[in-house]
């Protein structure tokens, strides 16, 4: 299915990097959830995990944010299809637990945007899935 989006290239990058990931890294749950439609779907392709609807996505992020003292997403490379409201980003995720142990993941996310929010998110991870 194709969705309509009015966001241009800069707007898509801002939504993915400056709003979504910045709020994940700050552990600001409301800001993260503002990026999603109520009936959005987040799929971790490499773990065969699907989170459907904003409430399930919220529960996933609460668990994720509570599992790590620090969350950092960095070194983004974005590919944007503004005409079709899609964006992909490859990046490094650096997760630090309460004991100071660090986990580094090389991930790629693919987003399908409807209007100005995520309708579908597909996550590919290089390691174990922390988004359960």
N, CA, C and O atoms as a GROMACS GRO file, in nm:
protein
  528
    1UNK      N    1   0.084  -0.117   0.000
    1UNK     CA    2   0.000   0.000   0.000
    1UNK      C    3   0.089   0.124   0.000
    1UNK      O    4   0.192   0.128   0.068
    2UNK      N    5   0.050   0.224  -0.075
    2UNK     CA    6   0.122   0.350  -0.080
    2UNK      C    7   0.049   0.452   0.006
    2UNK      O    8  -0.073   0.464  -0.002
    3UNK      N    9   0.122   0.526   0.088
    3UNK     CA   10   0.066   0.629   0.174
    3UNK      C   11   0.102   0.766   0.119
    3UNK      O   12   0.200   0.780   0.044
    4UNK      N   13   0.026   0.865   0.155
    4UNK     CA   14   0.054   1.002   0.116
    4UNK      C   15   0.134   1.070   0.226
    4UNK      O   16   0.106   1.052   0.344
    5UNK      N   17   0.233   1.149   0.186
    5UNK     CA   18   0.312   1.226   0.281
    5UNK      C   19   0.344   1.360   0.218
    5UNK      O   20   0.376   1.369   0.100
    6UNK      N   21   0.334   1.465   0.298
    6UNK     CA   22   0.370   1.599   0.250
    6UNK      C   23   0.512   1.637   0.290
    6UNK      O   24   0.558   1.746   0.258
    7UNK      N   25   0.582   1.547   0.360
    7UNK     CA   26   0.717   1.578   0.406
    7UNK      C   27   0.816   1.572   0.290
    7UNK      O   28   0.813   1.479   0.210
    8UNK      N   29   0.903   1.670   0.283
    8UNK     CA   30   1.010   1.669   0.184
    8UNK      C   31   1.131   1.595   0.243
    8UNK      O   32   1.122   1.539   0.352
    9UNK      N   33   1.241   1.593   0.171
    9UNK     CA   34   1.362   1.522   0.215
    9UNK      C   35   1.404   1.566   0.355
    9UNK      O   36   1.427   1.482   0.443
   10UNK      N   37   1.415   1.696   0.376
   10UNK     CA   38   1.458   1.748   0.506
   10UNK      C   39   1.358   1.711   0.616
   10UNK      O   40   1.398   1.679   0.728
   11UNK      N   41   1.230   1.715   0.584
   11UNK     CA   42   1.126   1.681   0.683
   11UNK      C   43   1.130   1.535   0.722
   11UNK      O   44   1.107   1.501   0.838
   12UNK      N   45   1.158   1.447   0.625
   12UNK     CA   46   1.167   1.303   0.655
   12UNK      C   47   1.288   1.274   0.743
   12UNK      O   48   1.279   1.195   0.838
   13UNK      N   49   1.400   1.336   0.712
   13UNK     CA   50   1.521   1.317   0.794
   13UNK      C   51   1.497   1.374   0.933
   13UNK      O   52   1.538   1.312   1.032
   14UNK      N   53   1.434   1.489   0.943
   14UNK     CA   54   1.404   1.547   1.074
   14UNK      C   55   1.316   1.454   1.157
   14UNK      O   56   1.340   1.435   1.276
   15UNK      N   57   1.213   1.397   1.095
   15UNK     CA   58   1.124   1.305   1.167
   15UNK      C   59   1.201   1.184   1.220
   15UNK      O   60   1.187   1.148   1.337
   16UNK      N   61   1.283   1.122   1.135
   16UNK     CA   62   1.354   1.000   1.173
   16UNK      C   63   1.468   1.025   1.272
   16UNK      O   64   1.482   0.953   1.371
   17UNK      N   65   1.549   1.127   1.245
   17UNK     CA   66   1.670   1.146   1.324
   17UNK      C   67   1.649   1.245   1.440
   17UNK      O   68   1.679   1.215   1.555
   18UNK      N   69   1.596   1.363   1.407
   18UNK     CA   70   1.586   1.471   1.507
   18UNK      C   71   1.468   1.456   1.602
   18UNK      O   72   1.472   1.507   1.714
   19UNK      N   73   1.364   1.388   1.559
   19UNK     CA   74   1.249   1.367   1.648
   19UNK      C   75   1.251   1.226   1.707
   19UNK      O   76   1.252   1.210   1.829
   20UNK      N   77   1.250   1.124   1.621
   20UNK     CA   78   1.241   0.987   1.670
   20UNK      C   79   1.365   0.945   1.750
   20UNK      O   80   1.356   0.922   1.870
   21UNK      N   81   1.480   0.936   1.683
   21UNK     CA   82   1.600   0.887   1.751
   21UNK      C   83   1.645   0.980   1.863
   21UNK      O   84   1.691   0.933   1.967
   22UNK      N   85   1.633   1.110   1.844
   22UNK     CA   86   1.672   1.203   1.950
   22UNK      C   87   1.588   1.179   2.076
   22UNK      O   88   1.640   1.185   2.187
   23UNK      N   89   1.459   1.153   2.058
   23UNK     CA   90   1.373   1.127   2.173
   23UNK      C   91   1.398   0.989   2.233
   23UNK      O   92   1.387   0.973   2.355
   24UNK      N   93   1.430   0.890   2.152
   24UNK     CA   94   1.468   0.759   2.206
   24UNK      C   95   1.592   0.775   2.294
   24UNK      O   96   1.597   0.723   2.405
   25UNK      N   97   1.691   0.846   2.243
   25UNK     CA   98   1.816   0.864   2.318
   25UNK      C   99   1.795   0.943   2.448
   25UNK      O  100   1.865   0.919   2.546
   26UNK      N  101   1.700   1.034   2.449
   26UNK     CA  102   1.668   1.110   2.571
   26UNK      C  103   1.573   1.033   2.662
   26UNK      O  104   1.545   1.076   2.773
   27UNK      N  105   1.525   0.920   2.614
   27UNK     CA  106   1.426   0.839   2.685
   27UNK      C  107   1.298   0.920   2.710
   27UNK      O  108   1.236   0.909   2.815
   28UNK      N  109   1.262   1.001   2.612
   28UNK     CA  110   1.141   1.083   2.619
   28UNK      C  111   1.031   1.009   2.543
   28UNK      O  112   1.014   1.026   2.422
   29UNK      N  113   0.958   0.926   2.615
   29UNK     CA  114   0.860   0.835   2.555
   29UNK      C  115   0.751   0.908   2.478
   29UNK      O  116   0.717   0.866   2.367
   30UNK      N  117   0.697   1.016   2.532
   30UNK     CA  118   0.591   1.089   2.462
   30UNK      C  119   0.639   1.140   2.327
   30UNK      O  120   0.565   1.135   2.229
   31UNK      N  121   0.761   1.190   2.322
   31UNK     CA  122   0.818   1.237   2.195
   31UNK      C  123   0.836   1.126   2.094
   31UNK      O  124   0.813   1.146   1.975
   32UNK      N  125   0.876   1.009   2.142
   32UNK     CA  126   0.890   0.893   2.054
   32UNK      C  127   0.754   0.854   1.998
   32UNK      O  128   0.738   0.834   1.877
   33UNK      N  129   0.655   0.843   2.086
   33UNK     CA  130   0.522   0.798   2.043
   33UNK      C  131   0.454   0.898   1.952
   33UNK      O  132   0.370   0.860   1.870
   34UNK      N  133   0.487   1.026   1.963
   34UNK     CA  134   0.432   1.127   1.872
   34UNK      C  135   0.472   1.103   1.727
   34UNK      O  136   0.408   1.155   1.636
   35UNK      N  137   0.574   1.025   1.706
   35UNK     CA  138   0.620   0.994   1.570
   35UNK      C  139   0.536   0.886   1.502
   35UNK      O  140   0.549   0.866   1.381
   36UNK      N  141   0.451   0.817   1.577
   36UNK     CA  142   0.375   0.702   1.526
   36UNK      C  143   0.227   0.732   1.513
   36UNK      O  144   0.170   0.804   1.594
   37UNK      N  145   0.164   0.675   1.409
   37UNK     CA  146   0.018   0.672   1.400
   37UNK      C  147  -0.034   0.572   1.502
   37UNK      O  148   0.039   0.482   1.545
   38UNK      N  149  -0.161   0.586   1.542
   38UNK     CA  150  -0.221   0.496   1.641
   38UNK      C  151  -0.217   0.350   1.597
   38UNK      O  152  -0.202   0.261   1.681
   39UNK      N  153  -0.231   0.324   1.467
   39UNK     CA  154  -0.233   0.186   1.417
   39UNK      C  155  -0.102   0.148   1.348
   39UNK      O  156  -0.101   0.061   1.260
   40UNK      N  157   0.006   0.213   1.387
   40UNK     CA  158   0.137   0.185   1.327
   40UNK      C  159   0.183   0.044   1.359
   40UNK      O  160   0.131  -0.022   1.449
   41UNK      N  161   0.283  -0.001   1.284
   41UNK     CA  162   0.343  -0.132   1.304
   41UNK      C  163   0.494  -0.117   1.303
   41UNK      O  164   0.550  -0.052   1.214
   42UNK      N  165   0.561  -0.176   1.403
   42UNK     CA  166   0.707  -0.180   1.409
   42UNK      C  167   0.748  -0.326   1.407
   42UNK      O  168   0.708  -0.405   1.493
   43UNK      N  169   0.828  -0.361   1.307
   43UNK     CA  170   0.871  -0.499   1.289
   43UNK      C  171   1.022  -0.507   1.299
   43UNK      O  172   1.093  -0.434   1.230
   44UNK      N  173   1.073  -0.596   1.385
   44UNK     CA  174   1.216  -0.625   1.389
   44UNK      C  175   1.234  -0.746   1.300
   44UNK      O  176   1.214  -0.860   1.342
   45UNK      N  177   1.273  -0.720   1.175
   45UNK     CA  178   1.282  -0.825   1.073
   45UNK      C  179   1.380  -0.936   1.112
   45UNK      O  180   1.353  -1.053   1.086
   46UNK      N  181   1.490  -0.899   1.174
   46UNK     CA  182   1.594  -0.997   1.205
   46UNK      C  183   1.560  -1.083   1.326
   46UNK      O  184   1.631  -1.179   1.356
   47UNK      N  185   1.452  -1.049   1.397
   47UNK     CA  186   1.410  -1.127   1.513
   47UNK      C  187   1.268  -1.181   1.498
   47UNK      O  188   1.215  -1.245   1.589
   48UNK      N  189   1.206  -1.155   1.384
   48UNK     CA  190   1.069  -1.201   1.357
   48UNK      C  191   0.972  -1.153   1.464
   48UNK      O  192   0.886  -1.228   1.510
   49UNK      N  193   0.988  -1.025   1.504
   49UNK     CA  194   0.906  -0.966   1.609
   49UNK      C  195   0.823  -0.853   1.550
   49UNK      O  196   0.875  -0.768   1.479
   50UNK      N  197   0.694  -0.852   1.580
   50UNK     CA  198   0.603  -0.748   1.531
   50UNK      C  199   0.534  -0.683   1.650
   50UNK      O  200   0.483  -0.751   1.739
   51UNK      N  201   0.532  -0.549   1.649
   51UNK     CA  202   0.461  -0.471   1.750
   51UNK      C  203   0.356  -0.390   1.675
   51UNK      O  204   0.390  -0.298   1.600
   52UNK      N  205   0.230  -0.424   1.695
   52UNK     CA  206   0.122  -0.358   1.621
   52UNK      C  207   0.043  -0.265   1.712
   52UNK      O  208   0.003  -0.303   1.823
   53UNK      N  209   0.022  -0.143   1.665
   53UNK     CA  210  -0.055  -0.044   1.740
   53UNK      C  211   0.032   0.032   1.838
   53UNK      O  212   0.132  -0.019   1.889
   54UNK      N  213  -0.006   0.155   1.862
   54UNK     CA  214   0.072   0.244   1.946
   54UNK      C  215   0.090   0.192   2.089
   54UNK      O  216   0.195   0.213   2.149
   55UNK      N  217  -0.011   0.126   2.144
   55UNK     CA  218   0.001   0.075   2.281
   55UNK      C  219   0.107  -0.035   2.291
   55UNK      O  220   0.183  -0.039   2.387
   56UNK      N  221   0.113  -0.123   2.192
   56UNK     CA  222   0.217  -0.228   2.193
   56UNK      C  223   0.355  -0.169   2.168
   56UNK      O  224   0.454  -0.213   2.226
   57UNK      N  225   0.361  -0.069   2.081
   57UNK     CA  226   0.488  -0.001   2.056
   57UNK      C  227   0.532   0.071   2.184
   57UNK      O  228   0.651   0.070   2.217
   58UNK      N  229   0.440   0.133   2.253
   58UNK     CA  230   0.471   0.200   2.380
   58UNK      C  231   0.529   0.102   2.481
   58UNK      O  232   0.632   0.130   2.542
   59UNK      N  233   0.465  -0.014   2.500
   59UNK     CA  234   0.514  -0.114   2.594
   59UNK      C  235   0.655  -0.158   2.558
   59UNK      O  236   0.739  -0.176   2.646
   60UNK      N  237   0.680  -0.178   2.428
   60UNK     CA  238   0.813  -0.217   2.382
   60UNK      C  239   0.916  -0.112   2.421
   60UNK      O  240   1.024  -0.146   2.471
   61UNK      N  241   0.885   0.017   2.398
   61UNK     CA  242   0.979   0.123   2.429
   61UNK      C  243   0.998   0.142   2.580
   61UNK      O  244   1.108   0.172   2.624
   62UNK      N  245   0.893   0.124   2.658
   62UNK     CA  246   0.908   0.131   2.804
   62UNK      C  247   1.007   0.025   2.850
   62UNK      O  248   1.098   0.055   2.927
   63UNK      N  249   0.991  -0.096   2.803
   63UNK     CA  250   1.083  -0.205   2.840
   63UNK      C  251   1.225  -0.175   2.793
   63UNK      O  252   1.321  -0.195   2.868
   64UNK      N  253   1.239  -0.127   2.669
   64UNK     CA  254   1.371  -0.095   2.613
   64UNK      C  255   1.439   0.014   2.693
   64UNK      O  256   1.556   0.001   2.731
   65UNK      N  257   1.368   0.123   2.720
   65UNK     CA  258   1.427   0.235   2.792
   65UNK      C  259   1.463   0.200   2.936
   65UNK      O  260   1.560   0.251   2.991
   66UNK      N  261   1.384   0.112   2.997
   66UNK     CA  262   1.414   0.069   3.134
   66UNK      C  263   1.530  -0.030   3.141
   66UNK      O  264   1.585  -0.052   3.249
   67UNK      N  265   1.567  -0.089   3.029
   67UNK     CA  266   1.674  -0.189   3.027
   67UNK      C  267   1.813  -0.129   3.014
   67UNK      O  268   1.912  -0.198   3.038
   68UNK      N  269   1.821   0.000   2.977
   68UNK     CA  270   1.951   0.060   2.951
   68UNK      C  271   1.963   0.194   3.021
   68UNK      O  272   1.869   0.275   3.021
   69UNK      N  273   2.079   0.217   3.079
   69UNK     CA  274   2.109   0.345   3.143
   69UNK      C  275   2.126   0.454   3.038
   69UNK      O  276   2.079   0.567   3.055
   70UNK      N  277   2.196   0.419   2.930
   70UNK     CA  278   2.220   0.514   2.821
   70UNK      C  279   2.190   0.448   2.688
   70UNK      O  280   2.222   0.331   2.666
   71UNK      N  281   2.129   0.525   2.598
   71UNK     CA  282   2.098   0.480   2.462
   71UNK      C  283   2.150   0.589   2.368
   71UNK      O  284   2.114   0.706   2.382
   72UNK      N  285   2.233   0.549   2.274
   72UNK     CA  286   2.287   0.646   2.177
   72UNK      C  287   2.274   0.586   2.037
   72UNK      O  288   2.316   0.473   2.013
   73UNK      N  289   2.216   0.663   1.946
   73UNK     CA  290   2.212   0.629   1.804
   73UNK      C  291   2.297   0.734   1.732
   73UNK      O  292   2.280   0.854   1.753
   74UNK      N  293   2.390   0.687   1.647
   74UNK     CA  294   2.484   0.781   1.585
   74UNK      C  295   2.531   0.730   1.449
   74UNK      O  296   2.500   0.619   1.408
   75UNK      N  297   2.606   0.816   1.382
   75UNK     CA  298   2.669   0.783   1.253
   75UNK      C  299   2.565   0.743   1.148
   75UNK      O  300   2.574   0.637   1.087
   76UNK      N  301   2.466   0.829   1.130
   76UNK     CA  302   2.355   0.801   1.038
   76UNK      C  303   2.395   0.821   0.893
   76UNK      O  304   2.464   0.916   0.858
   77UNK      N  305   2.349   0.729   0.809
   77UNK     CA  306   2.351   0.745   0.665
   77UNK      C  307   2.207   0.725   0.619
   77UNK      O  308   2.151   0.617   0.635
   78UNK      N  309   2.148   0.829   0.561
   78UNK     CA  310   2.006   0.825   0.523
   78UNK      C  311   1.990   0.817   0.372
   78UNK      O  312   2.065   0.878   0.296
   79UNK      N  313   1.893   0.740   0.330
   79UNK     CA  314   1.848   0.736   0.192
   79UNK      C  315   1.700   0.772   0.194
   79UNK      O  316   1.622   0.710   0.267
   80UNK      N  317   1.662   0.871   0.113
   80UNK     CA  318   1.527   0.926   0.120
   80UNK      C  319   1.457   0.916  -0.015
   80UNK      O  320   1.515   0.946  -0.120
   81UNK      N  321   1.332   0.872  -0.011
   81UNK     CA  322   1.242   0.876  -0.126
   81UNK      C  323   1.126   0.967  -0.088
   81UNK      O  324   1.020   0.920  -0.045
   82UNK      N  325   1.146   1.099  -0.103
   82UNK     CA  326   1.047   1.196  -0.059
   82UNK      C  327   0.918   1.185  -0.139
   82UNK      O  328   0.810   1.209  -0.084
   83UNK      N  329   0.926   1.149  -0.265
   83UNK     CA  330   0.807   1.140  -0.348
   83UNK      C  331   0.710   1.034  -0.296
   83UNK      O  332   0.589   1.046  -0.316
   84UNK      N  333   0.763   0.932  -0.231
   84UNK     CA  334   0.679   0.823  -0.181
   84UNK      C  335   0.674   0.815  -0.029
   84UNK      O  336   0.621   0.718   0.026
   85UNK      N  337   0.729   0.915   0.042
   85UNK     CA  338   0.722   0.918   0.187
   85UNK      C  339   0.795   0.804   0.254
   85UNK      O  340   0.743   0.741   0.346
   86UNK      N  341   0.916   0.778   0.207
   86UNK     CA  342   0.995   0.668   0.265
   86UNK      C  343   1.135   0.716   0.296
   86UNK      O  344   1.191   0.803   0.229
   87UNK      N  345   1.191   0.656   0.401
   87UNK     CA  346   1.328   0.687   0.440
   87UNK      C  347   1.391   0.561   0.499
   87UNK      O  348   1.324   0.481   0.564
   88UNK      N  349   1.520   0.546   0.474
   88UNK     CA  350   1.600   0.439   0.535
   88UNK      C  351   1.720   0.504   0.601
   88UNK      O  352   1.773   0.603   0.550
   89UNK      N  353   1.762   0.448   0.713
   89UNK     CA  354   1.881   0.500   0.780
   89UNK      C  355   1.963   0.384   0.835
   89UNK      O  356   1.910   0.296   0.903
   90UNK      N  357   2.091   0.385   0.805
   90UNK     CA  358   2.186   0.291   0.866
   90UNK      C  359   2.259   0.370   0.974
   90UNK      O  360   2.287   0.488   0.957
   91UNK      N  361   2.291   0.302   1.086
   91UNK     CA  362   2.346   0.374   1.200
   91UNK      C  363   2.407   0.275   1.298
   91UNK      O  364   2.393   0.154   1.285
   92UNK      N  365   2.475   0.331   1.398
   92UNK     CA  366   2.527   0.253   1.510
   92UNK      C  367   2.439   0.282   1.630
   92UNK      O  368   2.408   0.397   1.660
   93UNK      N  369   2.399   0.176   1.699
   93UNK     CA  370   2.327   0.189   1.826
   93UNK      C  371   2.423   0.146   1.936
   93UNK      O  372   2.479   0.036   1.932
   94UNK      N  373   2.442   0.232   2.035
   94UNK     CA  374   2.529   0.205   2.148
   94UNK      C  375   2.442   0.203   2.274
   94UNK      O  376   2.384   0.304   2.311
   95UNK      N  377   2.435   0.087   2.338
   95UNK     CA  378   2.349   0.068   2.454
   95UNK      C  379   2.436   0.037   2.576
   95UNK      O  380   2.524  -0.049   2.570
   96UNK      N  381   2.412   0.108   2.686
   96UNK     CA  382   2.487   0.086   2.809
   96UNK      C  383   2.390   0.046   2.919
   96UNK      O  384   2.296   0.119   2.950
   97UNK      N  385   2.413  -0.073   2.978
   97UNK     CA  386   2.323  -0.119   3.084
   97UNK      C  387   2.362  -0.058   3.218
   97UNK      O  388   2.458   0.019   3.226
   98UNK      N  389   2.289  -0.092   3.322
   98UNK     CA  390   2.310  -0.032   3.454
   98UNK      C  391   2.445  -0.068   3.516
   98UNK      O  392   2.491   0.000   3.607
   99UNK      N  393   2.508  -0.175   3.468
   99UNK     CA  394   2.640  -0.215   3.518
   99UNK      C  395   2.754  -0.156   3.436
   99UNK      O  396   2.871  -0.178   3.466
  100UNK      N  397   2.718  -0.079   3.333
  100UNK     CA  398   2.820  -0.017   3.248
  100UNK      C  399   2.860  -0.099   3.128
  100UNK      O  400   2.945  -0.056   3.049
  101UNK      N  401   2.802  -0.218   3.112
  101UNK     CA  402   2.834  -0.301   2.995
  101UNK      C  403   2.774  -0.238   2.870
  101UNK      O  404   2.659  -0.195   2.870
  102UNK      N  405   2.854  -0.234   2.764
  102UNK     CA  406   2.810  -0.172   2.639
  102UNK      C  407   2.781  -0.277   2.533
  102UNK      O  408   2.850  -0.378   2.521
  103UNK      N  409   2.677  -0.248   2.456
  103UNK     CA  410   2.642  -0.328   2.339
  103UNK      C  411   2.642  -0.235   2.219
  103UNK      O  412   2.583  -0.127   2.224
  104UNK      N  413   2.708  -0.277   2.111
  104UNK     CA  414   2.710  -0.200   1.987
  104UNK      C  415   2.639  -0.279   1.879
  104UNK      O  416   2.668  -0.397   1.859
  105UNK      N  417   2.547  -0.214   1.810
  105UNK     CA  418   2.474  -0.276   1.701
  105UNK      C  419   2.487  -0.191   1.576
  105UNK      O  420   2.484  -0.068   1.583
  106UNK      N  421   2.501  -0.255   1.462
  106UNK     CA  422   2.495  -0.187   1.333
  106UNK      C  423   2.358  -0.217   1.276
  106UNK      O  424   2.330  -0.331   1.237
  107UNK      N  425   2.272  -0.116   1.270
  107UNK     CA  426   2.132  -0.137   1.232
  107UNK      C  427   2.095  -0.056   1.109
  107UNK      O  428   2.162   0.040   1.071
  108UNK      N  429   1.986  -0.099   1.049
  108UNK     CA  430   1.922  -0.022   0.942
  108UNK      C  431   1.772  -0.024   0.967
  108UNK      O  432   1.713  -0.130   0.989
  109UNK      N  433   1.711   0.094   0.963
  109UNK     CA  434   1.566   0.106   0.974
  109UNK      C  435   1.509   0.155   0.842
  109UNK      O  436   1.571   0.235   0.771
  110UNK      N  437   1.390   0.106   0.810
  110UNK     CA  438   1.315   0.150   0.693
  110UNK      C  439   1.180   0.200   0.744
  110UNK      O  440   1.112   0.129   0.818
  111UNK      N  441   1.141   0.320   0.703
  111UNK     CA  442   1.015   0.378   0.746
  111UNK      C  443   0.925   0.407   0.627
  111UNK      O  444   0.971   0.453   0.523
  112UNK      N  445   0.797   0.378   0.644
  112UNK     CA  446   0.692   0.423   0.551
  112UNK      C  447   0.610   0.527   0.627
  112UNK      O  448   0.557   0.500   0.735
  113UNK      N  449   0.601   0.644   0.569
  113UNK     CA  450   0.538   0.758   0.634
  113UNK      C  451   0.398   0.778   0.577
  113UNK      O  452   0.378   0.774   0.455
  114UNK      N  453   0.303   0.801   0.665
  114UNK     CA  454   0.168   0.842   0.624
  114UNK      C  455   0.148   0.979   0.686
  114UNK      O  456   0.156   0.996   0.807
  115UNK      N  457   0.121   1.077   0.601
  115UNK     CA  458   0.115   1.217   0.642
  115UNK      C  459   0.247   1.255   0.705
  115UNK      O  460   0.347   1.261   0.634
  116UNK      N  461   0.254   1.280   0.832
  116UNK     CA  462   0.379   1.323   0.893
  116UNK      C  463   0.423   1.232   1.007
  116UNK      O  464   0.496   1.274   1.097
  117UNK      N  465   0.376   1.105   1.003
  117UNK     CA  466   0.410   1.010   1.109
  117UNK      C  467   0.443   0.873   1.051
  117UNK      O  468   0.414   0.844   0.935
  118UNK      N  469   0.504   0.789   1.135
  118UNK     CA  470   0.538   0.653   1.092
  118UNK      C  471   0.412   0.568   1.086
  118UNK      O  472   0.334   0.563   1.182
  119UNK      N  473   0.394   0.501   0.974
  119UNK     CA  474   0.289   0.401   0.962
  119UNK      C  475   0.350   0.262   0.977
  119UNK      O  476   0.291   0.174   1.040
  120UNK      N  477   0.468   0.243   0.917
  120UNK     CA  478   0.537   0.115   0.924
  120UNK      C  479   0.686   0.141   0.948
  120UNK      O  480   0.745   0.230   0.887
  121UNK      N  481   0.745   0.062   1.036
  121UNK     CA  482   0.888   0.068   1.063
  121UNK      C  483   0.942  -0.074   1.056
  121UNK      O  484   0.887  -0.165   1.118
  122UNK      N  485   1.049  -0.092   0.980
  122UNK     CA  486   1.115  -0.222   0.968
  122UNK      C  487   1.259  -0.206   1.015
  122UNK      O  488   1.333  -0.122   0.963
  123UNK      N  489   1.299  -0.287   1.114
  123UNK     CA  490   1.429  -0.276   1.177
  123UNK      C  491   1.510  -0.402   1.147
  123UNK      O  492   1.462  -0.514   1.162
  124UNK      N  493   1.634  -0.380   1.104
  124UNK     CA  494   1.730  -0.489   1.083
  124UNK      C  495   1.845  -0.464   1.178
  124UNK      O  496   1.903  -0.355   1.178
  125UNK      N  497   1.880  -0.564   1.261
  125UNK     CA  498   1.984  -0.550   1.363
  125UNK      C  499   2.097  -0.650   1.341
  125UNK      O  500   2.077  -0.760   1.290
  126UNK      N  501   2.217  -0.607   1.380
  126UNK     CA  502   2.333  -0.693   1.365
  126UNK      C  503   2.348  -0.791   1.480
  126UNK      O  504   2.427  -0.885   1.470
  127UNK      N  505   2.276  -0.770   1.589
  127UNK     CA  506   2.292  -0.857   1.706
  127UNK      C  507   2.157  -0.893   1.766
  127UNK      O  508   2.054  -0.888   1.700
  128UNK      N  509   2.162  -0.928   1.894
  128UNK     CA  510   2.040  -0.969   1.966
  128UNK      C  511   1.941  -0.853   1.973
  128UNK      O  512   1.980  -0.736   1.982
  129UNK      N  513   1.816  -0.884   1.967
  129UNK     CA  514   1.709  -0.785   1.964
  129UNK      C  515   1.676  -0.733   2.105
  129UNK      O  516   1.628  -0.809   2.189
  130UNK      N  517   1.701  -0.602   2.131
  130UNK     CA  518   1.662  -0.547   2.261
  130UNK      C  519   1.518  -0.491   2.259
  130UNK      O  520   1.470  -0.442   2.361
  131UNK      N  521   1.452  -0.498   2.145
  131UNK     CA  522   1.316  -0.443   2.130
  131UNK      C  523   1.214  -0.554   2.138
  131UNK      O  524   1.154  -0.592   2.038
  132UNK      N  525   1.195  -0.608   2.257
  132UNK     CA  526   1.107  -0.723   2.274
  132UNK      C  527   0.967  -0.684   2.320
  132UNK      O  528   0.882  -0.770   2.338
   0.00000   0.00000   0.00000
